[in-house]
């Protein structure tokens, strides 16, 4: 990782978040593949930031699996962030913020 990024993180001016290895589409991948992405991703965040990411960041995917809340809970993720829900100019999603409860994540 770039030294400038690490320096900014130590200054509290840069936050590393994401929780998964890659920004994957969550509808196509099976639950095991998503679980592995969380495991590998959280290990990477431990190396980068010294702790796992409490936020799953998926800015541009084409769907969200119903198993995401449970996978997030099992990997220590408390929050989910996306801006994709507000991009549709024809069929507007009615909320910009909400609590997504599923599995054991509530």
Secondary structure, DSSP 4 states (H G I P E B T S, - for coil): --HHHHHHHHTTS----B-SSS---TTTS-HHHHHHHHHHHHHHHHHHHSS--SEEE-SS-S---TTHHHHHHHTT--EEE-SGGG--SSS--S-SS----BTTB-
